[in-house]
């Protein structure tokens, strides 16, 4: 009798763990202007410490107040000062989807993401060669996690389009020399429309967005969302910048 009660209680806990996640794709689709995925990160290899003003909790609250469609949480600890504990904490406070941003190269990290409260994960095509990319996408979806596959080259884009990922992220940053070129988004959008007509996937432009004008240009390229990091992390009033991006691209 006691054992059956224990199993029943445990089954309820497991169902909670398997509960439907907040949908990043739907959040992007519901935005009235260009959707903003606002990033929480402490540092970067090129800039050092970035977050000097607000706690992660305060920043999350201001992002949501500003109208962010979703929030990206950088959890890489050695080079970006992130923490999986930050993701766990914010997952209980957030009303918008949380994207775990890390260098995810093994399925065990997907389970970690699930149990830490992520709604979606970022998978970098360059890091997942051969069959590893489609396998990681499928495993994520089995766990109920949405996937944003990040690409930078036409070859990576074609590989991403061969998976079932519903969101494509175009990285404007060249990871070889860390240079930024928004024409990468422009060229990749042209290729995307050739590979999938009509385009059914959501597209996010990532990296290097340092002004509202940058976001306006990327919106003109046809992307559905922008992922904005340092530009927002460097201010105590990120909600104002988010609102301006949305208004200018409405």
C-alpha positions as CSV (number, residue, x, y, z in Angstrom):
1,X,0.0,0.0,0.0
2,X,2.7,2.4,1.0
3,X,4.8,1.4,-2.0
4,X,1.9,2.1,-4.4
5,X,1.4,5.6,-2.9
6,X,5.1,6.3,-3.3
7,X,5.0,5.2,-7.0
8,X,1.8,7.3,-7.6
9,X,3.5,10.4,-6.1
10,X,6.6,9.7,-8.1
11,X,4.6,9.3,-11.3
12,X,3.1,12.7,-10.7
13,X,6.5,14.2,-10.3
14,X,7.7,12.7,-13.6
15,X,4.6,14.0,-15.4
16,X,5.5,17.5,-14.1
17,X,9.0,17.0,-15.6
18,X,7.5,15.9,-18.9
19,X,5.0,18.8,-19.0
20,X,4.8,20.9,-22.2
21,X,7.4,23.6,-22.4
22,X,6.9,27.2,-23.3
23,X,7.2,27.4,-27.1
24,X,10.0,29.6,-28.5
25,X,8.6,29.2,-32.0
26,X,5.1,30.4,-30.9
27,X,6.6,33.3,-28.9
28,X,8.5,34.4,-32.0
29,X,5.4,34.1,-34.2
30,X,3.3,36.1,-31.7
31,X,5.6,39.2,-31.6
32,X,3.9,42.4,-33.0
33,X,7.2,43.6,-34.4
34,X,10.6,41.9,-34.8
35,X,10.8,39.4,-32.0
36,X,13.6,40.1,-29.5
37,X,15.4,37.2,-27.8
38,X,17.2,39.1,-25.0
39,X,20.3,37.5,-23.6
40,X,21.6,37.1,-20.1
41,X,25.3,36.6,-19.9
42,X,28.1,37.6,-17.5
43,X,31.1,37.8,-19.7
44,X,32.6,36.9,-23.1
45,X,36.1,35.9,-24.2
46,X,36.5,39.1,-26.3
47,X,34.9,41.6,-23.9
48,X,35.6,40.2,-20.4
49,X,33.1,41.0,-17.7
50,X,29.9,42.5,-19.3
51,X,27.3,42.3,-16.6
52,X,28.2,44.9,-13.9
53,X,24.8,46.4,-12.9
54,X,21.9,44.0,-12.5
55,X,21.3,40.5,-11.1
56,X,20.0,37.9,-13.5
57,X,16.6,38.1,-11.9
58,X,16.4,41.8,-12.3
59,X,17.5,41.6,-15.9
60,X,15.0,38.9,-16.7
61,X,12.2,41.0,-15.2
62,X,13.3,44.1,-17.2
63,X,13.6,42.1,-20.4
64,X,10.0,40.8,-20.0
65,X,8.7,44.3,-19.1
66,X,10.3,45.5,-22.3
67,X,8.5,43.0,-24.4
68,X,11.2,40.4,-25.1
69,X,9.6,37.3,-26.8
70,X,12.1,35.0,-25.1
71,X,15.3,35.1,-23.1
72,X,18.6,33.4,-23.9
73,X,20.6,32.2,-20.9
74,X,24.3,31.6,-21.4
75,X,25.3,28.7,-19.2
76,X,28.9,28.2,-20.3
77,X,31.0,28.8,-17.2
78,X,34.7,28.7,-18.2
79,X,34.7,31.5,-20.8
80,X,31.3,33.2,-20.4
81,X,30.8,33.2,-16.6
82,X,27.5,31.4,-17.0
83,X,25.9,28.8,-14.7
84,X,23.3,26.1,-15.1
85,X,22.1,27.1,-11.7
86,X,21.1,30.5,-13.2
87,X,19.0,28.7,-15.7
88,X,17.3,26.6,-13.0
89,X,16.5,29.7,-11.0
90,X,15.2,31.8,-13.8
91,X,13.0,28.9,-15.1
92,X,10.8,29.3,-12.0
93,X,10.5,33.0,-12.5
94,X,10.1,33.4,-16.3
95,X,6.8,33.9,-18.1
96,X,8.6,33.7,-21.5
97,X,10.5,30.8,-23.1
98,X,14.1,30.3,-22.0
99,X,16.7,29.3,-24.6
100,X,19.8,27.5,-23.2
101,X,22.8,28.9,-25.0
102,X,25.9,26.8,-24.5
103,X,28.3,24.6,-26.5
104,X,26.1,21.5,-26.5
105,X,28.0,18.5,-28.0
106,X,26.6,15.5,-26.1
107,X,23.1,14.1,-25.4
108,X,23.7,14.3,-21.7
109,X,23.6,18.0,-22.0
110,X,20.1,17.8,-23.4
111,X,18.9,15.9,-20.4
112,X,20.6,18.5,-18.2
113,X,18.8,21.3,-20.1
114,X,15.5,19.6,-19.6
115,X,15.9,19.1,-15.9
116,X,17.2,22.7,-15.5
117,X,14.1,24.2,-16.9
118,X,15.1,25.1,-20.5
119,X,12.3,25.4,-23.1
120,X,14.7,25.3,-26.0
121,X,18.4,24.6,-26.8
122,X,20.9,26.1,-29.2
123,X,22.7,23.6,-31.3
124,X,25.7,24.8,-33.3
125,X,25.9,23.1,-36.7
126,X,29.6,23.5,-36.9
127,X,30.2,21.5,-33.7
128,X,27.9,18.6,-34.6
129,X,29.4,17.0,-37.7
130,X,27.8,14.2,-39.8
131,X,24.9,12.4,-38.3
132,X,25.4,14.0,-34.9
133,X,23.4,17.1,-35.8
134,X,20.2,15.3,-36.8
135,X,20.5,12.9,-33.9
136,X,20.8,15.7,-31.4
137,X,17.9,17.5,-33.0
138,X,15.7,14.4,-32.8
139,X,16.8,13.7,-29.2
140,X,15.9,17.2,-28.2
141,X,12.5,17.0,-29.7
142,X,11.9,13.6,-28.0
143,X,12.5,15.3,-24.7
144,X,10.1,18.1,-25.6
145,X,12.8,20.7,-26.1
146,X,12.6,23.0,-29.1
147,X,15.8,23.5,-31.2
148,X,17.4,26.5,-32.6
149,X,20.1,25.3,-35.0
150,X,22.8,27.9,-35.5
151,X,24.6,28.3,-38.9
152,X,27.1,30.6,-40.5
153,X,27.8,29.1,-43.9
154,X,25.7,27.8,-46.8
155,X,26.9,24.3,-46.2
156,X,25.8,24.5,-42.5
157,X,22.5,25.9,-43.5
158,X,21.8,23.0,-45.9
159,X,22.7,20.5,-43.2
160,X,20.3,22.3,-40.8
161,X,17.5,22.3,-43.3
162,X,17.9,18.5,-43.6
163,X,16.8,18.2,-39.9
164,X,13.4,18.7,-38.4
165,X,14.5,21.8,-36.4
166,X,11.8,24.5,-36.6
167,X,14.1,27.5,-35.9
168,X,17.2,28.5,-37.8
169,X,19.7,30.9,-36.2
170,X,22.1,32.8,-38.6
171,X,25.3,33.8,-36.8
172,X,26.7,37.0,-38.2
173,X,29.9,36.4,-36.3
174,X,32.8,34.5,-38.0
175,X,34.1,32.2,-35.3
176,X,37.5,32.1,-36.9
177,X,38.3,35.8,-36.5
178,X,35.2,37.0,-34.6
179,X,34.4,39.6,-37.3
180,X,30.8,40.7,-37.7
181,X,29.0,40.9,-41.1
182,X,25.3,41.4,-41.4
183,X,25.4,40.6,-45.0
184,X,25.7,37.0,-43.8
185,X,22.1,37.2,-42.8
186,X,21.1,38.8,-46.0
187,X,22.8,36.1,-48.2
188,X,21.6,33.2,-46.0
189,X,18.0,34.5,-46.2
190,X,18.1,34.5,-50.0
191,X,19.4,30.9,-49.9
192,X,16.8,29.9,-47.3
193,X,14.0,31.0,-49.6
194,X,15.5,28.9,-52.4
195,X,15.8,25.8,-50.2
196,X,12.3,26.1,-48.7
197,X,9.3,27.7,-50.5
198,X,7.3,28.9,-48.8
199,X,9.6,29.3,-45.8
200,X,8.0,27.5,-42.9
201,X,10.8,27.8,-40.3
202,X,11.4,30.7,-38.1
203,X,14.7,32.5,-38.6
204,X,16.7,34.3,-35.9
205,X,19.7,36.6,-36.7
206,X,22.4,36.4,-34.0
207,X,25.5,38.3,-32.9
208,X,26.8,41.8,-33.3
209,X,23.6,43.8,-32.9
210,X,24.7,47.0,-31.4
211,X,22.0,49.5,-32.3
212,X,18.3,49.8,-33.2
213,X,19.4,50.5,-36.7
214,X,21.2,47.1,-36.9
215,X,17.9,45.4,-35.9
216,X,16.0,47.4,-38.5
217,X,18.4,46.3,-41.2
218,X,18.1,42.7,-40.2
219,X,14.3,42.9,-40.1
220,X,14.5,44.2,-43.7
221,X,16.3,41.0,-44.6
222,X,13.2,39.1,-43.6
223,X,14.2,37.4,-40.3
224,X,11.6,36.8,-37.6
225,X,13.7,37.6,-34.6
226,X,17.1,38.9,-33.4
227,X,19.1,37.5,-30.5
228,X,20.6,40.5,-28.7
229,X,23.3,40.2,-26.1
230,X,25.9,42.8,-25.2
231,X,23.9,45.7,-26.5
232,X,21.3,44.9,-23.8
233,X,23.5,43.5,-21.1
234,X,25.6,46.8,-21.1
235,X,22.7,48.9,-19.9
236,X,20.6,49.2,-16.7
237,X,17.5,50.0,-18.8
238,X,17.3,47.2,-21.4
239,X,13.5,47.4,-21.6
240,X,13.7,50.8,-23.3
241,X,16.0,49.4,-26.1
242,X,13.8,46.3,-26.5
243,X,10.7,48.5,-26.8
244,X,12.4,50.7,-29.4
245,X,13.4,47.7,-31.5
246,X,9.9,46.4,-31.5
247,X,8.3,49.8,-32.3
248,X,10.8,50.5,-35.1
249,X,10.1,47.2,-36.8
250,X,6.4,46.9,-36.1
